[in-house]
């Protein structure tokens, strides 16, 4: 089975907004779960959230990998290859 190159090369940047979704915090929005961009540290909300800011961030800047920013979760997701790691 081929491995996703993006997942294997993902960095570990510090979260830019450790207390919640960057965009939701700016406008007083709400989120369900959080995701951290593993290229720049952007914290965005998941696709179950009204804003879907993690996916929006990928479409705007093409940073391919996010990691769950939920306590106890370590999984990663590559938007480019639709792969979980």
N, CA, C and O atoms as a CHARMM CRD file, in Angstrom:
* protein
*
  340
    1    1 UNK  N      0.83600  -1.17800   0.00000 PROA 1      0.00000
    2    1 UNK  CA     0.00000   0.00000   0.00000 PROA 1      0.00000
    3    1 UNK  C      0.88900   1.25200   0.00000 PROA 1      0.00000
    4    1 UNK  O      1.79700   1.37200   0.82200 PROA 1      0.00000
    5    2 UNK  N      0.62400   2.17100  -0.91500 PROA 2      0.00000
    6    2 UNK  CA     1.39800   3.40400  -1.00500 PROA 2      0.00000
    7    2 UNK  C      1.05500   4.32600   0.16800 PROA 2      0.00000
    8    2 UNK  O     -0.08700   4.37500   0.62500 PROA 2      0.00000
    9    3 UNK  N      2.05700   5.04500   0.63900 PROA 3      0.00000
   10    3 UNK  CA     1.81800   5.99100   1.71900 PROA 3      0.00000
   11    3 UNK  C      1.70800   7.39900   1.15000 PROA 3      0.00000
   12    3 UNK  O      2.28300   7.70300   0.10500 PROA 3      0.00000
   13    4 UNK  N      0.98600   8.23200   1.82600 PROA 4      0.00000
   14    4 UNK  CA     0.81000   9.61800   1.41800 PROA 4      0.00000
   15    4 UNK  C      2.06500  10.40400   1.78500 PROA 4      0.00000
   16    4 UNK  O      2.44900  10.47700   2.95300 PROA 4      0.00000
   17    5 UNK  N      2.68300  10.97700   0.79200 PROA 5      0.00000
   18    5 UNK  CA     3.90100  11.75300   1.01400 PROA 5      0.00000
   19    5 UNK  C      3.64200  12.96700   1.90300 PROA 5      0.00000
   20    5 UNK  O      4.49300  13.34100   2.71000 PROA 5      0.00000
   21    6 UNK  N      2.46800  13.58100   1.75600 PROA 6      0.00000
   22    6 UNK  CA     2.14300  14.76000   2.56800 PROA 6      0.00000
   23    6 UNK  C      2.08000  14.40500   4.04900 PROA 6      0.00000
   24    6 UNK  O      2.58600  15.14600   4.89200 PROA 6      0.00000
   25    7 UNK  N      1.46100  13.27700   4.36100 PROA 7      0.00000
   26    7 UNK  CA     1.36000  12.86000   5.76500 PROA 7      0.00000
   27    7 UNK  C      2.72400  12.56900   6.36000 PROA 7      0.00000
   28    7 UNK  O      3.00200  12.93900   7.50100 PROA 7      0.00000
   29    8 UNK  N      3.57800  11.90300   5.58600 PROA 8      0.00000
   30    8 UNK  CA     4.89100  11.52900   6.11800 PROA 8      0.00000
   31    8 UNK  C      5.82400  12.73000   6.26600 PROA 8      0.00000
   32    8 UNK  O      6.79200  12.66500   7.02400 PROA 8      0.00000
   33    9 UNK  N      5.55000  13.81700   5.56000 PROA 9      0.00000
   34    9 UNK  CA     6.41000  14.99600   5.62100 PROA 9      0.00000
   35    9 UNK  C      5.79800  16.14800   6.41700 PROA 9      0.00000
   36    9 UNK  O      6.35900  17.24400   6.44300 PROA 9      0.00000
   37   10 UNK  N      4.65900  15.91700   7.06200 PROA 10     0.00000
   38   10 UNK  CA     3.97700  16.98200   7.80500 PROA 10     0.00000
   39   10 UNK  C      4.83900  17.48100   8.96300 PROA 10     0.00000
   40   10 UNK  O      5.52500  16.70400   9.62800 PROA 10     0.00000
   41   11 UNK  N      4.78800  18.76800   9.18400 PROA 11     0.00000
   42   11 UNK  CA     5.53700  19.41100  10.27000 PROA 11     0.00000
   43   11 UNK  C      4.71000  19.38000  11.56200 PROA 11     0.00000
   44   11 UNK  O      3.68500  18.70200  11.62500 PROA 11     0.00000
   45   12 UNK  N      5.14300  20.09600  12.56600 PROA 12     0.00000
   46   12 UNK  CA     4.45700  20.16800  13.85700 PROA 12     0.00000
   47   12 UNK  C      4.49300  21.61400  14.37100 PROA 12     0.00000
   48   12 UNK  O      5.10000  21.89100  15.40600 PROA 12     0.00000
   49   13 UNK  N      3.84000  22.53800  13.64300 PROA 13     0.00000
   50   13 UNK  CA     3.88800  23.95000  14.04400 PROA 13     0.00000
   51   13 UNK  C      3.05000  24.22800  15.29300 PROA 13     0.00000
   52   13 UNK  O      2.10200  23.50400  15.59800 PROA 13     0.00000
   53   14 UNK  N      3.41200  25.26400  15.98600 PROA 14     0.00000
   54   14 UNK  CA     2.63100  25.69900  17.14100 PROA 14     0.00000
   55   14 UNK  C      1.27400  26.21200  16.66100 PROA 14     0.00000
   56   14 UNK  O      1.19100  26.81400  15.59100 PROA 14     0.00000
   57   15 UNK  N      0.21400  25.98400  17.43400 PROA 15     0.00000
   58   15 UNK  CA    -1.10600  26.48800  17.04500 PROA 15     0.00000
   59   15 UNK  C     -1.14400  28.01100  17.08400 PROA 15     0.00000
   60   15 UNK  O     -0.64800  28.62800  18.02700 PROA 15     0.00000
   61   16 UNK  N     -1.73600  28.61300  16.05400 PROA 16     0.00000
   62   16 UNK  CA    -1.81400  30.07700  15.99800 PROA 16     0.00000
   63   16 UNK  C     -2.84800  30.62100  16.97000 PROA 16     0.00000
   64   16 UNK  O     -2.65400  31.70400  17.52100 PROA 16     0.00000
   65   17 UNK  N     -3.92500  29.91100  17.19300 PROA 17     0.00000
   66   17 UNK  CA    -4.96300  30.31300  18.14800 PROA 17     0.00000
   67   17 UNK  C     -5.32400  29.10100  18.99700 PROA 17     0.00000
   68   17 UNK  O     -6.27500  28.38900  18.67600 PROA 17     0.00000
   69   18 UNK  N     -4.58600  28.85500  20.06500 PROA 18     0.00000
   70   18 UNK  CA    -4.77300  27.62700  20.84200 PROA 18     0.00000
   71   18 UNK  C     -6.12900  27.49300  21.52100 PROA 18     0.00000
   72   18 UNK  O     -6.46200  26.41100  22.00400 PROA 18     0.00000
   73   19 UNK  N     -6.91700  28.55900  21.57100 PROA 19     0.00000
   74   19 UNK  CA    -8.19500  28.50600  22.28300 PROA 19     0.00000
   75   19 UNK  C     -9.40200  28.28100  21.38700 PROA 19     0.00000
   76   19 UNK  O    -10.53300  28.29900  21.87300 PROA 19     0.00000
   77   20 UNK  N     -9.19200  28.06800  20.08400 PROA 20     0.00000
   78   20 UNK  CA   -10.34400  27.81000  19.21700 PROA 20     0.00000
   79   20 UNK  C    -10.09300  28.16400  17.77500 PROA 20     0.00000
   80   20 UNK  O     -8.99400  28.56900  17.39700 PROA 20     0.00000
   81   21 UNK  N    -11.12300  28.00900  16.97600 PROA 21     0.00000
   82   21 UNK  CA   -11.06000  28.29300  15.54600 PROA 21     0.00000
   83   21 UNK  C    -10.76500  29.77100  15.31300 PROA 21     0.00000
   84   21 UNK  O    -11.46300  30.64600  15.82700 PROA 21     0.00000
   85   22 UNK  N     -9.73500  30.03200  14.54000 PROA 22     0.00000
   86   22 UNK  CA    -9.28700  31.40400  14.28800 PROA 22     0.00000
   87   22 UNK  C    -10.41300  32.29000  13.74100 PROA 22     0.00000
   88   22 UNK  O    -10.64800  33.38600  14.25000 PROA 22     0.00000
   89   23 UNK  N    -11.09700  31.81400  12.71600 PROA 23     0.00000
   90   23 UNK  CA   -12.15400  32.61700  12.09000 PROA 23     0.00000
   91   23 UNK  C    -13.38200  32.74400  12.98900 PROA 23     0.00000
   92   23 UNK  O    -13.96800  33.82100  13.09100 PROA 23     0.00000
   93   24 UNK  N    -13.77300  31.64400  13.64200 PROA 24     0.00000
   94   24 UNK  CA   -14.93700  31.69400  14.54000 PROA 24     0.00000
   95   24 UNK  C    -14.70200  32.64300  15.70900 PROA 24     0.00000
   96   24 UNK  O    -15.60200  33.38500  16.10300 PROA 24     0.00000
   97   25 UNK  N    -13.49600  32.62000  16.26200 PROA 25     0.00000
   98   25 UNK  CA   -13.18000  33.54300  17.35800 PROA 25     0.00000
   99   25 UNK  C    -13.27900  34.99600  16.89900 PROA 25     0.00000
  100   25 UNK  O    -13.71400  35.85800  17.66200 PROA 25     0.00000
  101   26 UNK  N    -12.88200  35.26900  15.66700 PROA 26     0.00000
  102   26 UNK  CA   -12.89200  36.64500  15.14700 PROA 26     0.00000
  103   26 UNK  C    -14.30600  37.18500  14.96000 PROA 26     0.00000
  104   26 UNK  O    -14.52700  38.39000  15.07800 PROA 26     0.00000
  105   27 UNK  N    -15.27900  36.29400  14.66600 PROA 27     0.00000
  106   27 UNK  CA   -16.64200  36.76600  14.38300 PROA 27     0.00000
  107   27 UNK  C    -17.66700  36.30900  15.42300 PROA 27     0.00000
  108   27 UNK  O    -18.86300  36.55400  15.26300 PROA 27     0.00000
  109   28 UNK  N    -17.20800  35.65500  16.47300 PROA 28     0.00000
  110   28 UNK  CA   -18.12700  35.17900  17.50300 PROA 28     0.00000
  111   28 UNK  C    -18.89300  33.93600  17.08400 PROA 28     0.00000
  112   28 UNK  O    -19.99300  33.69000  17.57900 PROA 28     0.00000
  113   29 UNK  N    -18.32100  33.14500  16.17200 PROA 29     0.00000
  114   29 UNK  CA   -18.96900  31.91600  15.70800 PROA 29     0.00000
  115   29 UNK  C    -18.74700  30.76400  16.66700 PROA 29     0.00000
  116   29 UNK  O    -18.10600  30.91200  17.70800 PROA 29     0.00000
  117   30 UNK  N    -19.29000  29.61200  16.29600 PROA 30     0.00000
  118   30 UNK  CA   -19.13400  28.42100  17.12900 PROA 30     0.00000
  119   30 UNK  C    -18.60000  27.27200  16.28100 PROA 30     0.00000
  120   30 UNK  O    -18.70900  27.28600  15.05500 PROA 30     0.00000
  121   31 UNK  N    -18.03100  26.29200  16.94200 PROA 31     0.00000
  122   31 UNK  CA   -17.47600  25.14100  16.23900 PROA 31     0.00000
  123   31 UNK  C    -17.83900  23.86800  16.97800 PROA 31     0.00000
  124   31 UNK  O    -18.24400  23.89300  18.14000 PROA 31     0.00000
  125   32 UNK  N    -17.68200  22.73400  16.26400 PROA 32     0.00000
  126   32 UNK  CA   -17.93600  21.41600  16.84000 PROA 32     0.00000
  127   32 UNK  C    -16.61000  20.78600  17.26400 PROA 32     0.00000
  128   32 UNK  O    -16.42500  20.44400  18.43200 PROA 32     0.00000
  129   33 UNK  N    -15.68300  20.63300  16.30500 PROA 33     0.00000
  130   33 UNK  CA   -14.35900  20.08200  16.57100 PROA 33     0.00000
  131   33 UNK  C    -13.32400  20.94100  15.87100 PROA 33     0.00000
  132   33 UNK  O    -13.64100  21.66900  14.93000 PROA 33     0.00000
  133   34 UNK  N    -12.08300  20.85400  16.33400 PROA 34     0.00000
  134   34 UNK  CA   -11.01600  21.68900  15.78800 PROA 34     0.00000
  135   34 UNK  C     -9.96500  20.86200  15.06600 PROA 34     0.00000
  136   34 UNK  O     -9.72700  19.70100  15.39800 PROA 34     0.00000
  137   35 UNK  N     -9.33300  21.49400  14.05900 PROA 35     0.00000
  138   35 UNK  CA    -8.25700  20.88400  13.28000 PROA 35     0.00000
  139   35 UNK  C     -7.10400  21.87500  13.20500 PROA 35     0.00000
  140   35 UNK  O     -7.31900  23.08100  13.08000 PROA 35     0.00000
  141   36 UNK  N     -5.85700  21.35200  13.28400 PROA 36     0.00000
  142   36 UNK  CA    -4.66600  22.20500  13.19900 PROA 36     0.00000
  143   36 UNK  C     -3.95900  21.92400  11.87300 PROA 36     0.00000
  144   36 UNK  O     -3.67700  20.77100  11.54500 PROA 36     0.00000
  145   37 UNK  N     -3.67900  22.97400  11.12200 PROA 37     0.00000
  146   37 UNK  CA    -2.91900  22.85800   9.88200 PROA 37     0.00000
  147   37 UNK  C     -1.47700  22.52600  10.25100 PROA 37     0.00000
  148   37 UNK  O     -0.86400  23.21300  11.06800 PROA 37     0.00000
  149   38 UNK  N     -0.94200  21.47200   9.64400 PROA 38     0.00000
  150   38 UNK  CA     0.41300  21.06800   9.99000 PROA 38     0.00000
  151   38 UNK  C      1.47500  21.73800   9.13500 PROA 38     0.00000
  152   38 UNK  O      2.62900  21.31100   9.12300 PROA 38     0.00000
  153   39 UNK  N      1.09000  22.78000   8.42300 PROA 39     0.00000
  154   39 UNK  CA     2.08400  23.59300   7.72400 PROA 39     0.00000
  155   39 UNK  C      2.26700  24.94100   8.41500 PROA 39     0.00000
  156   39 UNK  O      3.39400  25.41400   8.56500 PROA 39     0.00000
  157   40 UNK  N      1.16100  25.56200   8.83900 PROA 40     0.00000
  158   40 UNK  CA     1.27800  26.91300   9.40900 PROA 40     0.00000
  159   40 UNK  C      0.71300  27.05600  10.82000 PROA 40     0.00000
  160   40 UNK  O      0.89400  28.10300  11.44000 PROA 40     0.00000
  161   41 UNK  N      0.03300  26.03300  11.34500 PROA 41     0.00000
  162   41 UNK  CA    -0.51600  26.11200  12.69200 PROA 41     0.00000
  163   41 UNK  C     -1.90200  26.71200  12.78100 PROA 41     0.00000
  164   41 UNK  O     -2.41800  26.89700  13.88300 PROA 41     0.00000
  165   42 UNK  N     -2.52400  27.02400  11.64600 PROA 42     0.00000
  166   42 UNK  CA    -3.89100  27.55900  11.63900 PROA 42     0.00000
  167   42 UNK  C     -4.81700  26.58400  12.35900 PROA 42     0.00000
  168   42 UNK  O     -4.76500  25.37900  12.11100 PROA 42     0.00000
  169   43 UNK  N     -5.66000  27.09700  13.24400 PROA 43     0.00000
  170   43 UNK  CA    -6.67000  26.28200  13.89600 PROA 43     0.00000
  171   43 UNK  C     -8.00600  26.62800  13.26000 PROA 43     0.00000
  172   43 UNK  O     -8.45000  27.77600  13.29700 PROA 43     0.00000
  173   44 UNK  N     -8.64200  25.61200  12.67400 PROA 44     0.00000
  174   44 UNK  CA    -9.93000  25.80600  12.01300 PROA 44     0.00000
  175   44 UNK  C    -10.92600  24.77800  12.49600 PROA 44     0.00000
  176   44 UNK  O    -10.55300  23.75600  13.07200 PROA 44     0.00000
  177   45 UNK  N    -12.18700  25.05400  12.25900 PROA 45     0.00000
  178   45 UNK  CA   -13.24400  24.13200  12.67800 PROA 45     0.00000
  179   45 UNK  C    -13.50500  23.07700  11.60600 PROA 45     0.00000
  180   45 UNK  O    -13.22700  23.28200  10.42400 PROA 45     0.00000
  181   46 UNK  N    -14.04600  21.94700  12.05000 PROA 46     0.00000
  182   46 UNK  CA   -14.27500  20.78600  11.17800 PROA 46     0.00000
  183   46 UNK  C    -15.47000  21.01500  10.25000 PROA 46     0.00000
  184   46 UNK  O    -16.16600  22.02600  10.34400 PROA 46     0.00000
  185   47 UNK  N    -15.68800  20.05900   9.36000 PROA 47     0.00000
  186   47 UNK  CA   -16.78800  20.16500   8.40700 PROA 47     0.00000
  187   47 UNK  C    -18.15900  19.94500   9.03700 PROA 47     0.00000
  188   47 UNK  O    -19.17000  20.17400   8.37200 PROA 47     0.00000
  189   48 UNK  N    -18.23200  19.51400  10.28600 PROA 48     0.00000
  190   48 UNK  CA   -19.51000  19.43100  10.99800 PROA 48     0.00000
  191   48 UNK  C    -19.86400  20.77400  11.63500 PROA 48     0.00000
  192   48 UNK  O    -20.97500  20.94800  12.13600 PROA 48     0.00000
  193   49 UNK  N    -18.93900  21.70800  11.61800 PROA 49     0.00000
  194   49 UNK  CA   -19.14800  23.04400  12.15900 PROA 49     0.00000
  195   49 UNK  C    -19.74900  23.94700  11.08300 PROA 49     0.00000
  196   49 UNK  O    -19.52500  23.71800   9.89400 PROA 49     0.00000
  197   50 UNK  N    -20.50200  24.96000  11.47800 PROA 50     0.00000
  198   50 UNK  CA   -21.11000  25.85000  10.47600 PROA 50     0.00000
  199   50 UNK  C    -20.11000  26.49500   9.51900 PROA 50     0.00000
  200   50 UNK  O    -20.40400  26.63100   8.33100 PROA 50     0.00000
  201   51 UNK  N    -18.94000  26.89400  10.00700 PROA 51     0.00000
  202   51 UNK  CA   -17.98400  27.60600   9.16600 PROA 51     0.00000
  203   51 UNK  C    -17.09600  26.74000   8.29500 PROA 51     0.00000
  204   51 UNK  O    -16.62500  27.18900   7.25000 PROA 51     0.00000
  205   52 UNK  N    -16.86000  25.50100   8.71100 PROA 52     0.00000
  206   52 UNK  CA   -15.97400  24.58400   7.97100 PROA 52     0.00000
  207   52 UNK  C    -14.63700  25.25400   7.63400 PROA 52     0.00000
  208   52 UNK  O    -14.14100  25.13600   6.51300 PROA 52     0.00000
  209   53 UNK  N    -14.06500  25.95100   8.60800 PROA 53     0.00000
  210   53 UNK  CA   -12.89500  26.77600   8.35300 PROA 53     0.00000
  211   53 UNK  C    -11.60100  26.00600   8.09900 PROA 53     0.00000
  212   53 UNK  O    -10.70600  26.53700   7.44200 PROA 53     0.00000
  213   54 UNK  N    -11.46700  24.77500   8.59400 PROA 54     0.00000
  214   54 UNK  CA   -10.25500  23.99700   8.29600 PROA 54     0.00000
  215   54 UNK  C    -10.19900  23.66800   6.80700 PROA 54     0.00000
  216   54 UNK  O     -9.15400  23.82800   6.17600 PROA 54     0.00000
  217   55 UNK  N    -11.30700  23.21300   6.24500 PROA 55     0.00000
  218   55 UNK  CA   -11.36100  22.91100   4.81000 PROA 55     0.00000
  219   55 UNK  C    -11.24200  24.18600   3.98700 PROA 55     0.00000
  220   55 UNK  O    -10.57800  24.19700   2.95000 PROA 55     0.00000
  221   56 UNK  N    -11.87400  25.25300   4.44000 PROA 56     0.00000
  222   56 UNK  CA   -11.76700  26.53700   3.74900 PROA 56     0.00000
  223   56 UNK  C    -10.30300  26.97800   3.68300 PROA 56     0.00000
  224   56 UNK  O     -9.84900  27.47200   2.65100 PROA 56     0.00000
  225   57 UNK  N     -9.57300  26.80200   4.77300 PROA 57     0.00000
  226   57 UNK  CA    -8.15100  27.15000   4.82200 PROA 57     0.00000
  227   57 UNK  C     -7.38100  26.36000   3.76500 PROA 57     0.00000
  228   57 UNK  O     -6.54700  26.92400   3.05800 PROA 57     0.00000
  229   58 UNK  N     -7.65400  25.05700   3.65300 PROA 58     0.00000
  230   58 UNK  CA    -6.99400  24.24100   2.62700 PROA 58     0.00000
  231   58 UNK  C     -7.27700  24.79300   1.22800 PROA 58     0.00000
  232   58 UNK  O     -6.35800  24.91700   0.41900 PROA 58     0.00000
  233   59 UNK  N     -8.53000  25.12200   0.93500 PROA 59     0.00000
  234   59 UNK  CA    -8.88000  25.62700  -0.40000 PROA 59     0.00000
  235   59 UNK  C     -8.24400  26.98200  -0.69300 PROA 59     0.00000
  236   59 UNK  O     -7.94600  27.29100  -1.84700 PROA 59     0.00000
  237   60 UNK  N     -8.03500  27.78400   0.33800 PROA 60     0.00000
  238   60 UNK  CA    -7.44000  29.10600   0.14200 PROA 60     0.00000
  239   60 UNK  C     -5.92100  29.06500  -0.00400 PROA 60     0.00000
  240   60 UNK  O     -5.36600  29.81000  -0.81100 PROA 60     0.00000
  241   61 UNK  N     -5.24100  28.21500   0.75700 PROA 61     0.00000
  242   61 UNK  CA    -3.76900  28.25300   0.77700 PROA 61     0.00000
  243   61 UNK  C     -3.09400  26.94900   0.37900 PROA 61     0.00000
  244   61 UNK  O     -1.86900  26.89600   0.26600 PROA 61     0.00000
  245   62 UNK  N     -3.88400  25.88900   0.16400 PROA 62     0.00000
  246   62 UNK  CA    -3.38500  24.59000  -0.30200 PROA 62     0.00000
  247   62 UNK  C     -2.41000  23.89900   0.65000 PROA 62     0.00000
  248   62 UNK  O     -1.55600  23.13300   0.20500 PROA 62     0.00000
  249   63 UNK  N     -2.52400  24.15800   1.93600 PROA 63     0.00000
  250   63 UNK  CA    -1.74300  23.40100   2.91300 PROA 63     0.00000
  251   63 UNK  C     -2.44600  22.05200   3.06400 PROA 63     0.00000
  252   63 UNK  O     -3.60400  22.01700   3.47900 PROA 63     0.00000
  253   64 UNK  N     -1.78100  20.94300   2.74000 PROA 64     0.00000
  254   64 UNK  CA    -2.48600  19.67400   2.55600 PROA 64     0.00000
  255   64 UNK  C     -2.91000  18.89100   3.79300 PROA 64     0.00000
  256   64 UNK  O     -3.87100  18.12700   3.72000 PROA 64     0.00000
  257   65 UNK  N     -2.22400  19.05400   4.93600 PROA 65     0.00000
  258   65 UNK  CA    -2.47500  18.14700   6.06600 PROA 65     0.00000
  259   65 UNK  C     -2.96000  18.89000   7.30300 PROA 65     0.00000
  260   65 UNK  O     -2.40400  19.91600   7.69500 PROA 65     0.00000
  261   66 UNK  N     -4.01700  18.34300   7.90900 PROA 66     0.00000
  262   66 UNK  CA    -4.48900  18.81600   9.21200 PROA 66     0.00000
  263   66 UNK  C     -4.40700  17.66400  10.20000 PROA 66     0.00000
  264   66 UNK  O     -4.39500  16.49100   9.82600 PROA 66     0.00000
  265   67 UNK  N     -4.35200  18.03500  11.46300 PROA 67     0.00000
  266   67 UNK  CA    -4.39500  17.05000  12.54300 PROA 67     0.00000
  267   67 UNK  C     -5.53100  17.43300  13.46400 PROA 67     0.00000
  268   67 UNK  O     -5.80800  18.61600  13.66000 PROA 67     0.00000
  269   68 UNK  N     -6.19000  16.43600  14.02900 PROA 68     0.00000
  270   68 UNK  CA    -7.22800  16.73100  15.00400 PROA 68     0.00000
  271   68 UNK  C     -6.62000  17.57900  16.12200 PROA 68     0.00000
  272   68 UNK  O     -5.51300  17.30300  16.58400 PROA 68     0.00000
  273   69 UNK  N     -7.33700  18.59300  16.54600 PROA 69     0.00000
  274   69 UNK  CA    -6.89400  19.42900  17.65900 PROA 69     0.00000
  275   69 UNK  C     -7.79500  19.17700  18.87000 PROA 69     0.00000
  276   69 UNK  O     -7.99600  20.05200  19.71200 PROA 69     0.00000
  277   70 UNK  N     -8.32800  17.95700  18.93100 PROA 70     0.00000
  278   70 UNK  CA    -9.17000  17.55600  20.05300 PROA 70     0.00000
  279   70 UNK  C     -8.32800  16.77800  21.05500 PROA 70     0.00000
  280   70 UNK  O     -7.46800  15.99400  20.65400 PROA 70     0.00000
  281   71 UNK  N     -8.55900  16.97900  22.35100 PROA 71     0.00000
  282   71 UNK  CA    -7.79800  16.25700  23.37900 PROA 71     0.00000
  283   71 UNK  C     -7.88700  14.74800  23.17300 PROA 71     0.00000
  284   71 UNK  O     -8.97300  14.20200  22.97600 PROA 71     0.00000
  285   72 UNK  N     -6.74300  14.08400  23.22000 PROA 72     0.00000
  286   72 UNK  CA    -6.69100  12.63700  23.11200 PROA 72     0.00000
  287   72 UNK  C     -6.70700  12.08600  21.69700 PROA 72     0.00000
  288   72 UNK  O     -6.57700  10.87500  21.51600 PROA 72     0.00000
  289   73 UNK  N     -6.86100  12.93200  20.69200 PROA 73     0.00000
  290   73 UNK  CA    -6.87500  12.48000  19.29800 PROA 73     0.00000
  291   73 UNK  C     -5.56800  12.87800  18.61900 PROA 73     0.00000
  292   73 UNK  O     -5.08900  13.99800  18.79600 PROA 73     0.00000
  293   74 UNK  N     -4.99200  11.96400  17.84400 PROA 74     0.00000
  294   74 UNK  CA    -3.72300  12.21900  17.17400 PROA 74     0.00000
  295   74 UNK  C     -3.79400  12.05700  15.65900 PROA 74     0.00000
  296   74 UNK  O     -2.78400  12.26400  14.98600 PROA 74     0.00000
  297   75 UNK  N     -4.94800  11.69600  15.09600 PROA 75     0.00000
  298   75 UNK  CA    -5.02400  11.39300  13.67900 PROA 75     0.00000
  299   75 UNK  C     -4.76800  12.62600  12.81200 PROA 75     0.00000
  300   75 UNK  O     -4.97400  13.76900  13.22300 PROA 75     0.00000
  301   76 UNK  N     -4.30900  12.33700  11.59200 PROA 76     0.00000
  302   76 UNK  CA    -4.03600  13.37900  10.59800 PROA 76     0.00000
  303   76 UNK  C     -4.85000  13.07700   9.34400 PROA 76     0.00000
  304   76 UNK  O     -5.21200  11.92700   9.09400 PROA 76     0.00000
  305   77 UNK  N     -5.13600  14.11700   8.55400 PROA 77     0.00000
  306   77 UNK  CA    -5.88600  13.96600   7.30100 PROA 77     0.00000
  307   77 UNK  C     -5.20900  14.77600   6.21200 PROA 77     0.00000
  308   77 UNK  O     -4.87800  15.94600   6.40300 PROA 77     0.00000
  309   78 UNK  N     -5.00600  14.13000   5.05300 PROA 78     0.00000
  310   78 UNK  CA    -4.45500  14.81500   3.88900 PROA 78     0.00000
  311   78 UNK  C     -5.59400  15.11900   2.92200 PROA 78     0.00000
  312   78 UNK  O     -6.22600  14.20000   2.39900 PROA 78     0.00000
  313   79 UNK  N     -5.85900  16.39100   2.68200 PROA 79     0.00000
  314   79 UNK  CA    -6.91200  16.79700   1.74800 PROA 79     0.00000
  315   79 UNK  C     -6.56200  16.40500   0.31200 PROA 79     0.00000
  316   79 UNK  O     -7.45200  16.03100  -0.45100 PROA 79     0.00000
  317   80 UNK  N     -5.30800  16.48300  -0.06400 PROA 80     0.00000
  318   80 UNK  CA    -4.88200  16.20500  -1.43400 PROA 80     0.00000
  319   80 UNK  C     -5.11100  14.74100  -1.81400 PROA 80     0.00000
  320   80 UNK  O     -5.66600  14.44600  -2.87300 PROA 80     0.00000
  321   81 UNK  N     -4.67900  13.83000  -0.94300 PROA 81     0.00000
  322   81 UNK  CA    -4.75300  12.40600  -1.23400 PROA 81     0.00000
  323   81 UNK  C     -5.94800  11.70500  -0.59100 PROA 81     0.00000
  324   81 UNK  O     -6.11000  10.49300  -0.73700 PROA 81     0.00000
  325   82 UNK  N     -6.79500  12.47400   0.13000 PROA 82     0.00000
  326   82 UNK  CA    -7.92900  11.88100   0.86200 PROA 82     0.00000
  327   82 UNK  C     -7.44600  10.68500   1.68800 PROA 82     0.00000
  328   82 UNK  O     -8.01200   9.59400   1.61900 PROA 82     0.00000
  329   83 UNK  N     -6.40300  10.91500   2.45900 PROA 83     0.00000
  330   83 UNK  CA    -5.77500   9.83800   3.23400 PROA 83     0.00000
  331   83 UNK  C     -5.68200  10.22600   4.70600 PROA 83     0.00000
  332   83 UNK  O     -5.44800  11.38300   5.05300 PROA 83     0.00000
  333   84 UNK  N     -5.87100   9.23400   5.54900 PROA 84     0.00000
  334   84 UNK  CA    -5.75700   9.42800   6.99100 PROA 84     0.00000
  335   84 UNK  C     -4.46800   8.79900   7.48000 PROA 84     0.00000
  336   84 UNK  O     -4.03800   7.75600   6.98800 PROA 84     0.00000
  337   85 UNK  N     -3.87300   9.43900   8.44000 PROA 85     0.00000
  338   85 UNK  CA    -2.64100   8.90500   9.00500 PROA 85     0.00000
  339   85 UNK  C     -2.62200   8.99200  10.50100 PROA 85     0.00000
  340   85 UNK  O     -1.64800   8.58100  11.13000 PROA 85     0.00000
